[in-house]
Amino acid sequence: MIKNVTKRIGRRGAAAAAVLAMAAGAVGVSAGSASANGWYVLGIRPTGHGVGVYSSPDPGSAKVANDVYSTSGSQNTIYLECWVRGVNIGGQGNVWYRIGGTNYNYFGSYKAYTYGAYVDHNWYFHNGVVEC
């Protein structure tokens, strides 16, 4: 079959087709494994919870910013960076998100944490956010 293809389009054409196929494959792989860092609107996957913003992945740690709300229609946002293991609240898992800001305000070099189950029922954890 390869001989038939090279006869029809020539060696240069076959080489060009191979390069394009490899490039398309590389784009597909990189898109599939890309980190999901970015601003997320909490009302898209609402949990009905207020979401505390803490200094560590523990609800006993200090709050470092105002709460945001994961309710239907909420326009509150978080800048999601990655996930970490932390305190399990009410048997809903130990996934916490490290965030770099809320409501389009960056924290600078300071990082904070929100509980994944209250943000989005851990949806981002299961769909592309990388471990810190």
N, CA, C and O atoms as CSV, one atom per row, in Angstrom:
chain,resi,resn,atom,element,x,y,z
A,1,MET,N,N,0.824,-1.187,0.000
A,1,MET,CA,C,0.000,0.000,0.000
A,1,MET,C,C,0.867,1.249,0.000
A,1,MET,O,O,0.544,2.221,-0.682
A,2,ILE,N,N,1.974,1.241,0.761
A,2,ILE,CA,C,2.851,2.404,0.813
A,2,ILE,C,C,3.432,2.678,-0.566
A,2,ILE,O,O,3.561,3.834,-0.968
A,3,LYS,N,N,3.782,1.620,-1.293
A,3,LYS,CA,C,4.321,1.819,-2.632
A,3,LYS,C,C,3.298,2.513,-3.526
A,3,LYS,O,O,3.665,3.379,-4.319
A,4,ASN,N,N,2.031,2.148,-3.412
A,4,ASN,CA,C,0.999,2.783,-4.218
A,4,ASN,C,C,0.857,4.257,-3.877
A,4,ASN,O,O,0.676,5.087,-4.768
A,5,VAL,N,N,0.937,4.588,-2.593
A,5,VAL,CA,C,0.837,5.986,-2.174
A,5,VAL,C,C,2.011,6.775,-2.720
A,5,VAL,O,O,1.828,7.861,-3.269
A,6,THR,N,N,3.232,6.233,-2.574
A,6,THR,CA,C,4.409,6.978,-3.032
A,6,THR,C,C,4.400,7.118,-4.548
A,6,THR,O,O,4.897,8.120,-5.063
A,7,LYS,N,N,3.860,6.160,-5.276
A,7,LYS,CA,C,3.770,6.297,-6.730
A,7,LYS,C,C,2.834,7.438,-7.095
A,7,LYS,O,O,3.098,8.188,-8.035
A,8,ARG,N,N,1.744,7.569,-6.355
A,8,ARG,CA,C,0.746,8.598,-6.695
A,8,ARG,C,C,1.204,10.007,-6.319
A,8,ARG,O,O,1.008,10.943,-7.094
A,9,ILE,N,N,1.801,10.170,-5.160
A,9,ILE,CA,C,2.150,11.527,-4.737
A,9,ILE,C,C,3.652,11.783,-4.691
A,9,ILE,O,O,4.074,12.914,-4.450
A,10,GLY,N,N,4.448,10.779,-4.913
A,10,GLY,CA,C,5.897,10.943,-4.913
A,10,GLY,C,C,6.458,10.909,-3.516
A,10,GLY,O,O,5.732,10.977,-2.524
A,11,ARG,N,N,7.784,10.800,-3.462
A,11,ARG,CA,C,8.451,10.702,-2.160
A,11,ARG,C,C,8.286,11.965,-1.334
A,11,ARG,O,O,8.044,11.891,-0.129
A,12,ARG,N,N,8.412,13.118,-1.964
A,12,ARG,CA,C,8.279,14.371,-1.217
A,12,ARG,C,C,6.874,14.521,-0.653
A,12,ARG,O,O,6.696,14.956,0.485
A,13,GLY,N,N,5.894,14.163,-1.444
A,13,GLY,CA,C,4.508,14.239,-0.973
A,13,GLY,C,C,4.259,13.285,0.182
A,13,GLY,O,O,3.581,13.642,1.145
A,14,ALA,N,N,4.805,12.062,0.097
A,14,ALA,CA,C,4.646,11.084,1.173
A,14,ALA,C,C,5.344,11.572,2.438
A,14,ALA,O,O,4.819,11.418,3.541
A,15,ALA,N,N,6.533,12.164,2.276
A,15,ALA,CA,C,7.258,12.691,3.432
A,15,ALA,C,C,6.478,13.836,4.072
A,15,ALA,O,O,6.387,13.923,5.297
A,16,ALA,N,N,5.919,14.708,3.246
A,16,ALA,CA,C,5.127,15.828,3.769
A,16,ALA,C,C,3.890,15.311,4.504
A,16,ALA,O,O,3.529,15.826,5.562
A,17,ALA,N,N,3.251,14.297,3.942
A,17,ALA,CA,C,2.069,13.722,4.590
A,17,ALA,C,C,2.438,13.101,5.933
A,17,ALA,O,O,1.686,13.221,6.900
A,18,ALA,N,N,3.583,12.444,5.997
A,18,ALA,CA,C,4.033,11.839,7.253
A,18,ALA,C,C,4.317,12.901,8.302
A,18,ALA,O,O,3.959,12.732,9.468
A,19,VAL,N,N,4.957,13.996,7.902
A,19,VAL,CA,C,5.250,15.088,8.832
A,19,VAL,C,C,3.947,15.695,9.355
A,19,VAL,O,O,3.824,15.963,10.550
A,20,LEU,N,N,2.982,15.911,8.470
A,20,LEU,CA,C,1.696,16.467,8.897
A,20,LEU,C,C,0.970,15.533,9.849
A,20,LEU,O,O,0.370,15.985,10.824
A,21,ALA,N,N,1.017,14.240,9.578
A,21,ALA,CA,C,0.364,13.270,10.461
A,21,ALA,C,C,1.003,13.266,11.840
A,21,ALA,O,O,0.299,13.199,12.848
A,22,MET,N,N,2.342,13.339,11.898
A,22,MET,CA,C,3.033,13.366,13.190
A,22,MET,C,C,2.716,14.659,13.934
A,22,MET,O,O,2.519,14.642,15.149
A,23,ALA,N,N,2.666,15.771,13.222
A,23,ALA,CA,C,2.355,17.052,13.862
A,23,ALA,C,C,0.941,17.037,14.426
A,23,ALA,O,O,0.709,17.505,15.541
A,24,ALA,N,N,-0.001,16.504,13.663
A,24,ALA,CA,C,-1.382,16.422,14.143
A,24,ALA,C,C,-1.465,15.530,15.375
A,24,ALA,O,O,-2.196,15.839,16.316
A,25,GLY,N,N,-0.732,14.441,15.376
A,25,GLY,CA,C,-0.713,13.556,16.539
A,25,GLY,C,C,-0.126,14.238,17.756
A,25,GLY,O,O,-0.631,14.069,18.866
A,26,ALA,N,N,0.931,15.006,17.565
A,26,ALA,CA,C,1.560,15.719,18.675
A,26,ALA,C,C,0.613,16.749,19.261
A,26,ALA,O,O,0.547,16.908,20.480
A,27,VAL,N,N,-0.121,17.453,18.406
A,27,VAL,CA,C,-1.093,18.439,18.887
A,27,VAL,C,C,-2.168,17.733,19.696
A,27,VAL,O,O,-2.562,18.212,20.759
A,28,GLY,N,N,-2.646,16.596,19.199
A,28,GLY,CA,C,-3.671,15.845,19.917
A,28,GLY,C,C,-3.194,15.383,21.274
A,28,GLY,O,O,-3.938,15.465,22.251
A,29,VAL,N,N,-1.967,14.898,21.354
A,29,VAL,CA,C,-1.416,14.438,22.623
A,29,VAL,C,C,-1.226,15.599,23.569
A,29,VAL,O,O,-1.561,15.485,24.748
A,30,SER,N,N,-0.697,16.721,23.091
A,30,SER,CA,C,-0.449,17.840,23.990
A,30,SER,C,C,-1.752,18.442,24.484
A,30,SER,O,O,-1.822,18.886,25.630
A,31,ALA,N,N,-2.779,18.471,23.659
A,31,ALA,CA,C,-4.060,19.008,24.095
A,31,ALA,C,C,-4.697,18.094,25.125
A,31,ALA,O,O,-5.349,18.568,26.056
A,32,GLY,N,N,-4.516,16.797,24.971
A,32,GLY,CA,C,-5.117,15.848,25.890
A,32,GLY,C,C,-4.463,15.842,27.253
A,32,GLY,O,O,-5.118,15.505,28.240
A,33,SER,N,N,-3.199,16.201,27.344
A,33,SER,CA,C,-2.510,16.158,28.618
A,33,SER,C,C,-2.251,17.549,29.184
A,33,SER,O,O,-1.515,17.700,30.159
A,34,ALA,N,N,-2.841,18.540,28.587
A,34,ALA,CA,C,-2.602,19.913,29.022
A,34,ALA,C,C,-3.174,20.149,30.415
A,34,ALA,O,O,-4.191,19.568,30.790
A,35,SER,N,N,-2.517,20.994,31.156
A,35,SER,CA,C,-2.998,21.391,32.458
A,35,SER,C,C,-4.232,22.254,32.292
A,35,SER,O,O,-4.401,22.932,31.279
A,36,ALA,N,N,-5.083,22.220,33.288
A,36,ALA,CA,C,-6.322,22.974,33.198
A,36,ALA,C,C,-6.239,24.275,33.986
A,36,ALA,O,O,-7.265,24.767,34.453
A,37,ASN,N,N,-5.056,24.840,34.146
A,37,ASN,CA,C,-4.914,26.092,34.881
A,37,ASN,C,C,-5.741,27.178,34.238
A,37,ASN,O,O,-5.843,27.249,33.013
A,38,GLY,N,N,-6.331,28.022,35.060
A,38,GLY,CA,C,-7.054,29.163,34.534
A,38,GLY,C,C,-8.180,29.590,35.454
A,38,GLY,O,O,-8.403,29.007,36.515
A,39,TRP,N,N,-8.879,30.621,35.020
A,39,TRP,CA,C,-10.015,31.159,35.772
A,39,TRP,C,C,-11.245,30.305,35.508
A,39,TRP,O,O,-11.553,29.994,34.358
A,40,TYR,N,N,-11.942,29.927,36.562
A,40,TYR,CA,C,-13.155,29.129,36.453
A,40,TYR,C,C,-14.296,29.811,37.186
A,40,TYR,O,O,-14.147,30.251,38.326
A,41,VAL,N,N,-15.437,29.893,36.515
A,41,VAL,CA,C,-16.648,30.456,37.108
A,41,VAL,C,C,-17.337,29.347,37.897
A,41,VAL,O,O,-17.668,28.303,37.335
A,42,LEU,N,N,-17.554,29.561,39.177
A,42,LEU,CA,C,-18.071,28.515,40.045
A,42,LEU,C,C,-19.520,28.150,39.751
A,42,LEU,O,O,-19.940,27.038,40.069
A,43,GLY,N,N,-20.289,29.041,39.159
A,43,GLY,CA,C,-21.690,28.758,38.861
A,43,GLY,C,C,-21.897,27.778,37.724
A,43,GLY,O,O,-23.028,27.358,37.479
A,44,ILE,N,N,-20.829,27.397,37.016
A,44,ILE,CA,C,-20.965,26.464,35.896
A,44,ILE,C,C,-21.249,25.052,36.396
A,44,ILE,O,O,-22.050,24.334,35.797
A,45,ARG,N,N,-20.608,24.649,37.475
A,45,ARG,CA,C,-20.834,23.332,38.090
A,45,ARG,C,C,-21.164,23.548,39.570
A,45,ARG,O,O,-20.371,23.197,40.443
A,46,PRO,N,N,-22.320,24.119,39.843
A,46,PRO,CA,C,-22.630,24.528,41.217
A,46,PRO,C,C,-22.813,23.355,42.177
A,46,PRO,O,O,-23.338,22.300,41.822
A,47,THR,N,N,-22.356,23.585,43.407
A,47,THR,CA,C,-22.520,22.593,44.471
A,47,THR,C,C,-23.502,23.075,45.531
A,47,THR,O,O,-23.946,22.291,46.369
A,48,GLY,N,N,-23.842,24.359,45.497
A,48,GLY,CA,C,-24.721,24.921,46.514
A,48,GLY,C,C,-23.985,25.333,47.777
A,48,GLY,O,O,-24.621,25.644,48.784
A,49,HIS,N,N,-22.660,25.342,47.745
A,49,HIS,CA,C,-21.844,25.649,48.925
A,49,HIS,C,C,-21.177,27.007,48.822
A,49,HIS,O,O,-20.867,27.493,47.735
A,50,GLY,N,N,-20.965,27.603,49.984
A,50,GLY,CA,C,-19.981,28.647,50.102
A,50,GLY,C,C,-18.635,27.945,50.132
A,50,GLY,O,O,-18.517,26.848,50.676
A,51,VAL,N,N,-17.628,28.566,49.555
A,51,VAL,CA,C,-16.311,27.938,49.446
A,51,VAL,C,C,-15.294,28.814,50.168
A,51,VAL,O,O,-15.009,29.934,49.743
A,52,GLY,N,N,-14.751,28.288,51.270
A,52,GLY,CA,C,-13.724,29.011,52.004
A,52,GLY,C,C,-12.409,28.997,51.257
A,52,GLY,O,O,-12.107,28.072,50.504
A,53,VAL,N,N,-11.631,30.049,51.483
A,53,VAL,CA,C,-10.313,30.188,50.854
A,53,VAL,C,C,-9.292,30.196,51.990
A,53,VAL,O,O,-9.202,31.157,52.753
A,54,TYR,N,N,-8.521,29.103,52.091
A,54,TYR,CA,C,-7.687,28.840,53.256
A,54,TYR,C,C,-6.190,28.903,52.954
A,54,TYR,O,O,-5.766,28.824,51.801
A,55,SER,N,N,-5.406,29.047,54.018
A,55,SER,CA,C,-3.945,29.114,53.890
A,55,SER,C,C,-3.314,27.746,53.673
A,55,SER,O,O,-2.173,27.666,53.218
A,56,SER,N,N,-4.022,26.678,53.984
A,56,SER,CA,C,-3.546,25.313,53.750
A,56,SER,C,C,-4.776,24.444,53.472
A,56,SER,O,O,-5.899,24.890,53.702
A,57,PRO,N,N,-4.590,23.223,52.986
A,57,PRO,CA,C,-5.737,22.363,52.662
A,57,PRO,C,C,-6.374,21.746,53.916
A,57,PRO,O,O,-6.436,20.527,54.076
A,58,ASP,N,N,-6.839,22.628,54.785
A,58,ASP,CA,C,-7.400,22.224,56.068
A,58,ASP,C,C,-8.395,23.307,56.499
A,58,ASP,O,O,-8.020,24.477,56.579
A,59,PRO,N,N,-9.650,22.949,56.778
A,59,PRO,CA,C,-10.621,23.972,57.174
A,59,PRO,C,C,-10.313,24.601,58.527
A,59,PRO,O,O,-10.928,25.601,58.898
A,60,GLY,N,N,-9.375,24.030,59.263
A,60,GLY,CA,C,-8.944,24.622,60.521
A,60,GLY,C,C,-7.876,25.689,60.351
A,60,GLY,O,O,-7.532,26.379,61.311
A,61,SER,N,N,-7.344,25.835,59.140
A,61,SER,CA,C,-6.318,26.860,58.895
A,61,SER,C,C,-6.991,28.230,58.689
A,61,SER,O,O,-8.211,28.331,58.560
A,62,ALA,N,N,-6.178,29.241,58.663
A,62,ALA,CA,C,-6.689,30.608,58.543
A,62,ALA,C,C,-7.308,30.856,57.159
A,62,ALA,O,O,-6.810,30.374,56.142
A,63,LYS,N,N,-8.392,31.611,57.154
A,63,LYS,CA,C,-8.958,32.056,55.869
A,63,LYS,C,C,-8.131,33.243,55.393
A,63,LYS,O,O,-7.783,34.127,56.175
A,64,VAL,N,N,-7.819,33.249,54.092
A,64,VAL,CA,C,-6.937,34.275,53.545
A,64,VAL,C,C,-7.642,35.203,52.551
A,64,VAL,O,O,-7.044,36.163,52.065
A,65,ALA,N,N,-8.892,34.920,52.257
A,65,ALA,CA,C,-9.680,35.771,51.353
A,65,ALA,C,C,-11.151,35.529,51.669
A,65,ALA,O,O,-11.503,34.592,52.385
A,66,ASN,N,N,-11.989,36.381,51.129
A,66,ASN,CA,C,-13.423,36.199,51.315
A,66,ASN,C,C,-13.883,34.896,50.672
A,66,ASN,O,O,-13.303,34.436,49.689
A,67,ASP,N,N,-14.933,34.308,51.240
A,67,ASP,CA,C,-15.517,33.113,50.639
A,67,ASP,C,C,-16.023,33.432,49.243
A,67,ASP,O,O,-16.395,34.567,48.946
A,68,VAL,N,N,-16.032,32.417,48.393
A,68,VAL,CA,C,-16.667,32.498,47.079
A,68,VAL,C,C,-17.824,31.501,47.108
A,68,VAL,O,O,-17.904,30.668,48.010
A,69,TYR,N,N,-18.713,31.585,46.131
A,69,TYR,CA,C,-19.922,30.773,46.180
A,69,TYR,C,C,-20.096,29.946,44.920
A,69,TYR,O,O,-20.034,30.451,43.800
A,70,SER,N,N,-20.318,28.649,45.143
A,70,SER,CA,C,-20.554,27.714,44.051
A,70,SER,C,C,-22.051,27.419,44.005
A,70,SER,O,O,-22.504,26.327,44.347
A,71,THR,N,N,-22.793,28.420,43.575
A,71,THR,CA,C,-24.242,28.298,43.490
A,71,THR,C,C,-24.673,28.593,42.059
A,71,THR,O,O,-23.954,29.246,41.303
A,72,SER,N,N,-25.843,28.109,41.702
A,72,SER,CA,C,-26.347,28.315,40.350
A,72,SER,C,C,-26.397,29.810,40.035
A,72,SER,O,O,-26.966,30.596,40.792
A,73,GLY,N,N,-25.806,30.183,38.929
A,73,GLY,CA,C,-25.784,31.580,38.508
A,73,GLY,C,C,-24.658,32.399,39.108
A,73,GLY,O,O,-24.479,33.558,38.733
A,74,SER,N,N,-23.891,31.829,40.033
A,74,SER,CA,C,-22.788,32.569,40.644
A,74,SER,C,C,-21.761,32.940,39.584
A,74,SER,O,O,-21.449,32.143,38.700
A,75,GLN,N,N,-21.245,34.143,39.682
A,75,GLN,CA,C,-20.174,34.590,38.797
A,75,GLN,C,C,-18.838,34.642,39.530
A,75,GLN,O,O,-17.855,35.153,38.993
A,76,ASN,N,N,-18.796,34.108,40.776
A,76,ASN,CA,C,-17.532,34.045,41.504
A,76,ASN,C,C,-16.551,33.162,40.749
A,76,ASN,O,O,-16.946,32.194,40.100
A,77,THR,N,N,-15.271,33.502,40.838
A,77,THR,CA,C,-14.245,32.762,40.116
A,77,THR,C,C,-13.097,32.387,41.044
A,77,THR,O,O,-12.876,33.004,42.085
A,78,ILE,N,N,-12.371,31.341,40.620
A,78,ILE,CA,C,-11.095,30.988,41.250
A,78,ILE,C,C,-10.086,30.770,40.130
A,78,ILE,O,O,-10.440,30.344,39.031
A,79,TYR,N,N,-8.821,31.069,40.427
A,79,TYR,CA,C,-7.754,30.736,39.485
A,79,TYR,C,C,-7.180,29.408,39.932
A,79,TYR,O,O,-6.397,29.339,40.879
A,80,LEU,N,N,-7.578,28.356,39.238
A,80,LEU,CA,C,-7.232,26.990,39.596
A,80,LEU,C,C,-5.854,26.641,39.039
A,80,LEU,O,O,-5.598,26.806,37.847
A,81,GLU,N,N,-4.965,26.154,39.915
A,81,GLU,CA,C,-3.612,25.800,39.501
A,81,GLU,C,C,-3.376,24.292,39.476
A,81,GLU,O,O,-2.845,23.760,38.502
A,82,CYS,N,N,-3.769,23.607,40.542
A,82,CYS,CA,C,-3.501,22.174,40.660
A,82,CYS,C,C,-4.268,21.650,41.867
A,82,CYS,O,O,-4.946,22.408,42.560
A,83,TRP,N,N,-4.156,20.347,42.112
A,83,TRP,CA,C,-4.830,19.774,43.281
A,83,TRP,C,C,-3.811,19.175,44.240
A,83,TRP,O,O,-2.713,18.773,43.856
A,84,VAL,N,N,-4.220,19.134,45.505
A,84,VAL,CA,C,-3.406,18.532,46.560
A,84,VAL,C,C,-4.309,17.684,47.451
A,84,VAL,O,O,-5.534,17.802,47.409
A,85,ARG,N,N,-3.682,16.827,48.258
A,85,ARG,CA,C,-4.423,16.067,49.258
A,85,ARG,C,C,-4.472,16.890,50.541
A,85,ARG,O,O,-3.488,17.510,50.945
A,86,GLY,N,N,-5.630,16.876,51.162
A,86,GLY,CA,C,-5.791,17.607,52.411
A,86,GLY,C,C,-6.808,16.913,53.296
A,86,GLY,O,O,-7.044,15.712,53.168
A,87,VAL,N,N,-7.402,17.672,54.187
A,87,VAL,CA,C,-8.378,17.140,55.131
A,87,VAL,C,C,-9.646,16.719,54.389
A,87,VAL,O,O,-10.152,17.447,53.536
A,88,ASN,N,N,-10.146,15.537,54.727
A,88,ASN,CA,C,-11.390,15.013,54.179
A,88,ASN,C,C,-12.536,15.591,55.012
A,88,ASN,O,O,-12.597,15.371,56.222
A,89,ILE,N,N,-13.432,16.320,54.377
A,89,ILE,CA,C,-14.560,16.933,55.083
A,89,ILE,C,C,-15.808,16.088,54.842
A,89,ILE,O,O,-16.256,15.943,53.705
A,90,GLY,N,N,-16.349,15.549,55.886
A,90,GLY,CA,C,-17.610,14.821,55.800
A,90,GLY,C,C,-17.602,13.622,54.866
A,90,GLY,O,O,-18.643,13.270,54.312
A,91,GLY,N,N,-16.454,12.992,54.681
A,91,GLY,CA,C,-16.387,11.820,53.825
A,91,GLY,C,C,-16.526,12.115,52.340
A,91,GLY,O,O,-16.837,11.216,51.559
A,92,GLN,N,N,-16.298,13.370,51.936
A,92,GLN,CA,C,-16.439,13.763,50.535
A,92,GLN,C,C,-15.118,13.766,49.777
A,92,GLN,O,O,-15.056,14.236,48.641
A,93,GLY,N,N,-14.082,13.255,50.385
A,93,GLY,CA,C,-12.788,13.166,49.727
A,93,GLY,C,C,-11.775,14.135,50.306
A,93,GLY,O,O,-12.112,15.031,51.079
A,94,ASN,N,N,-10.516,13.931,49.910
A,94,ASN,CA,C,-9.427,14.759,50.432
A,94,ASN,C,C,-8.825,15.663,49.357
A,94,ASN,O,O,-7.690,16.119,49.502
A,95,VAL,N,N,-9.563,15.926,48.290
A,95,VAL,CA,C,-9.058,16.748,47.191
A,95,VAL,C,C,-9.291,18.229,47.501
A,95,VAL,O,O,-10.409,18.666,47.772
A,96,TRP,N,N,-8.204,18.969,47.450
A,96,TRP,CA,C,-8.252,20.423,47.589
A,96,TRP,C,C,-7.595,21.014,46.347
A,96,TRP,O,O,-6.691,20.411,45.767
A,97,TYR,N,N,-8.047,22.180,45.949
A,97,TYR,CA,C,-7.440,22.879,44.821
A,97,TYR,C,C,-6.546,23.997,45.342
A,97,TYR,O,O,-6.951,24.790,46.192
A,98,ARG,N,N,-5.312,24.047,44.815
A,98,ARG,CA,C,-4.461,25.201,45.093
A,98,ARG,C,C,-4.861,26.272,44.099
A,98,ARG,O,O,-4.926,26.020,42.896
A,99,ILE,N,N,-5.124,27.440,44.590
A,99,ILE,CA,C,-5.576,28.526,43.718
A,99,ILE,C,C,-4.640,29.720,43.843
A,99,ILE,O,O,-3.964,29.909,44.855
A,100,GLY,N,N,-4.626,30.513,42.789
A,100,GLY,CA,C,-3.772,31.698,42.753
A,100,GLY,C,C,-4.550,32.994,42.800
A,100,GLY,O,O,-3.967,34.069,42.657
A,101,GLY,N,N,-5.874,32.914,43.000
A,101,GLY,CA,C,-6.670,34.122,43.088
A,101,GLY,C,C,-8.154,33.814,43.105
A,101,GLY,O,O,-8.580,32.690,42.843
A,102,THR,N,N,-8.933,34.847,43.423
A,102,THR,CA,C,-10.389,34.749,43.378
A,102,THR,C,C,-10.951,35.981,42.699
A,102,THR,O,O,-10.378,37.068,42.768
A,103,ASN,N,N,-12.075,35.790,42.048
A,103,ASN,CA,C,-12.805,36.891,41.413
A,103,ASN,C,C,-11.904,37.802,40.583
A,103,ASN,O,O,-11.974,39.028,40.668
A,104,TYR,N,N,-11.061,37.166,39.784
A,104,TYR,CA,C,-10.133,37.818,38.843
A,104,TYR,C,C,-9.078,38.681,39.519
A,104,TYR,O,O,-8.495,39.556,38.880
A,105,ASN,N,N,-8.826,38.447,40.804
A,105,ASN,CA,C,-7.745,39.124,41.524
A,105,ASN,C,C,-6.685,38.095,41.884
A,105,ASN,O,O,-6.938,37.178,42.666
A,106,TYR,N,N,-5.490,38.251,41.308
A,106,TYR,CA,C,-4.385,37.347,41.617
A,106,TYR,C,C,-3.873,37.621,43.018
A,106,TYR,O,O,-3.893,38.759,43.489
A,107,PHE,N,N,-3.416,36.571,43.677
A,107,PHE,CA,C,-2.814,36.708,44.999
A,107,PHE,C,C,-1.322,37.016,44.910
A,107,PHE,O,O,-0.678,37.197,45.943
A,108,GLY,N,N,-0.763,37.080,43.719
A,108,GLY,CA,C,0.673,37.243,43.571
A,108,GLY,C,C,1.362,35.921,43.845
A,108,GLY,O,O,0.929,34.879,43.351
A,109,SER,N,N,2.430,35.953,44.627
A,109,SER,CA,C,3.166,34.712,44.902
A,109,SER,C,C,2.478,33.867,45.974
A,109,SER,O,O,2.828,32.702,46.164
A,110,TYR,N,N,1.516,34.441,46.665
A,110,TYR,CA,C,0.810,33.714,47.724
A,110,TYR,C,C,-0.172,32.717,47.114
A,110,TYR,O,O,-0.821,33.019,46.113
A,111,LYS,N,N,-0.281,31.545,47.705
A,111,LYS,CA,C,-1.216,30.522,47.236
A,111,LYS,C,C,-2.237,30.235,48.326
A,111,LYS,O,O,-1.954,30.385,49.514
A,112,ALA,N,N,-3.426,29.819,47.905
A,112,ALA,CA,C,-4.486,29.484,48.843
A,112,ALA,C,C,-5.127,28.169,48.399
A,112,ALA,O,O,-4.790,27.627,47.346
A,113,TYR,N,N,-6.048,27.668,49.207
A,113,TYR,CA,C,-6.646,26.354,48.954
A,113,TYR,C,C,-8.155,26.403,49.155
A,113,TYR,O,O,-8.660,27.060,50.065
A,114,THR,N,N,-8.862,25.689,48.279
A,114,THR,CA,C,-10.309,25.536,48.391
A,114,THR,C,C,-10.638,24.045,48.325
A,114,THR,O,O,-9.938,23.271,47.671
A,115,TYR,N,N,-11.698,23.660,49.004
A,115,TYR,CA,C,-12.081,22.250,49.076
A,115,TYR,C,C,-12.804,21.836,47.793
A,115,TYR,O,O,-13.836,22.407,47.441
A,116,GLY,N,N,-12.249,20.835,47.098
A,116,GLY,CA,C,-12.763,20.418,45.792
A,116,GLY,C,C,-14.227,20.028,45.782
A,116,GLY,O,O,-14.952,20.377,44.850
A,117,ALA,N,N,-14.678,19.307,46.807
A,117,ALA,CA,C,-16.076,18.867,46.839
A,117,ALA,C,C,-17.032,20.051,46.900
A,117,ALA,O,O,-18.145,19.972,46.381
A,118,TYR,N,N,-16.612,21.152,47.529
A,118,TYR,CA,C,-17.470,22.327,47.616
A,118,TYR,C,C,-17.365,23.217,46.379
A,118,TYR,O,O,-18.299,23.949,46.054
A,119,VAL,N,N,-16.232,23.150,45.695
A,119,VAL,CA,C,-16.052,23.949,44.477
A,119,VAL,C,C,-16.893,23.387,43.338
A,119,VAL,O,O,-17.674,24.110,42.718
A,120,ASP,N,N,-16.727,22.071,43.061
A,120,ASP,CA,C,-17.332,21.493,41.849
A,120,ASP,C,C,-17.566,19.986,41.962
A,120,ASP,O,O,-17.622,19.290,40.949
A,121,HIS,N,N,-17.701,19.481,43.195
A,121,HIS,CA,C,-17.819,18.026,43.421
A,121,HIS,C,C,-16.610,17.296,42.843
A,121,HIS,O,O,-16.736,16.171,42.360
A,122,ASN,N,N,-15.443,17.930,42.891
A,122,ASN,CA,C,-14.171,17.369,42.398
A,122,ASN,C,C,-14.158,17.134,40.885
A,122,ASN,O,O,-13.386,16.306,40.402
A,123,TRP,N,N,-14.983,17.832,40.144
A,123,TRP,CA,C,-15.066,17.635,38.691
A,123,TRP,C,C,-13.730,17.937,38.011
A,123,TRP,O,O,-13.271,17.153,37.179
A,124,TYR,N,N,-13.099,19.067,38.355
A,124,TYR,CA,C,-11.828,19.419,37.703
A,124,TYR,C,C,-10.739,18.407,38.044
A,124,TYR,O,O,-9.889,18.114,37.203
A,125,PHE,N,N,-10.751,17.873,39.251
A,125,PHE,CA,C,-9.808,16.824,39.650
A,125,PHE,C,C,-9.906,15.633,38.701
A,125,PHE,O,O,-8.889,15.056,38.318
A,126,HIS,N,N,-11.113,15.271,38.327
A,126,HIS,CA,C,-11.329,14.126,37.442
A,126,HIS,C,C,-11.184,14.478,35.959
A,126,HIS,O,O,-11.227,13.590,35.107
A,127,ASN,N,N,-11.013,15.756,35.647
A,127,ASN,CA,C,-11.029,16.167,34.235
A,127,ASN,C,C,-9.895,17.108,33.866
A,127,ASN,O,O,-10.124,18.124,33.210
A,128,GLY,N,N,-8.682,16.786,34.275
A,128,GLY,CA,C,-7.527,17.471,33.709
A,128,GLY,C,C,-6.661,18.306,34.607
A,128,GLY,O,O,-5.549,18.652,34.207
A,129,VAL,N,N,-7.104,18.656,35.810
A,129,VAL,CA,C,-6.231,19.433,36.674
A,129,VAL,C,C,-5.129,18.509,37.195
A,129,VAL,O,O,-5.394,17.393,37.641
A,130,VAL,N,N,-3.912,18.989,37.132
A,130,VAL,CA,C,-2.756,18.178,37.528
A,130,VAL,C,C,-2.515,18.256,39.028
A,130,VAL,O,O,-2.927,19.208,39.690
A,131,GLU,N,N,-1.843,17.239,39.551
A,131,GLU,CA,C,-1.441,17.266,40.950
A,131,GLU,C,C,-0.301,18.257,41.131
A,131,GLU,O,O,0.575,18.367,40.273
A,132,CYS,N,N,-0.314,18.972,42.239
A,132,CYS,CA,C,0.742,19.968,42.499
A,132,CYS,C,C,2.088,19.296,42.727
A,132,CYS,O,O,3.087,19.977,42.960
